[in-house]
Amino acid sequence: MKNLWLLIGLLIGFVLPVSAVEALSEEDFDKIQVFLAETAAVSDEEYTLGEIAELQGNDPNLVDRIAGLKVGRSPLPGRNLTVTRSLLLSRLRFHKVDIDKLVFPNNDTVKVYRAALKVPGKDIEEAVLAFIENRHPDEDVQPKLLAQVNDVFLPRGELSYNISEIGIYKKEGGYRNYQVHFRVDGESARKVTVRAYLKVYKEIFVAKDTIQRDKIIEETDLVRVRRNVDRTTADYVTEPQDLVGKIATRTINPKEVIQERTVATPPLVNSGDRLMIVYETPLLRLTAPGISMSKGRMGEKIPVRNADSKLVVYATVQDENTVQVQ
């Protein structure tokens, strides 16, 4: 009889200690033998006794019923847990099983692990970097991940994922958070956040030398440089036509980044200029000579003195010689 049980143990994949088999009494042979595996892989969120042990007995119906009982929650994918005999007996009592009809001839514990799909952290990092590159196809962007991404374990099934940028950012570069959302068989399975720092390089303009306030900017006043703009204010200038011919609204220091707010369109009209004041309706057009009392750009409203009546009116600059009264 001892040799028979040794042969059964070898056939079902368990190595049974000789002492364990010798310890079985004649009464034990009439019970259901529960051979716990050393390790067992499970796939669902809960595992059954039959997934972690091999059951043998003279009552096939009872063996099948007990084998199909759910006796615990599975560990997370990629993790494992140790299940003890006493824990199994407690769960079996809960299911109204007469534990006196069971015997455990070999192991007292079984290590249960969840069968899983492994997604290497390196693959996740490469996917995020590719996502960033695709988001900035025409820019010189150099992303750097701020921490190593760990391997991810997911339940088995058809795997899919998508990547999105988390948050709203006003700057072009700097710190960014990206979320990798994994799905298995179409169901949400895991979300992984990846942090990165983006350096965005652009060619912008700085002052070659000091540019005095109200000076008309010429091309020789500018130097084009390549800079990481993640630490630069957003209104830097990248096109020379946006600067040449404009005036500085304040003194610009050498090597200083020229910003949109530090330049302005030169006024069409200066204080003291002689102008033509025009008042026009669909049926009437009146004109009078005038003198500008302040400078003004196209579309701006400025005070103008009528040269004949000496009255001051506010008129809109039309061009360098004409203002219109509304």
Summary of the structure (lengths in Angstrom):
residues: 326
radius of gyration: 41.3
end to end distance: 116.0
largest distance: 132.6
contacts: 916
relative contact order: 0.08
helix: 21%
strand: 42%
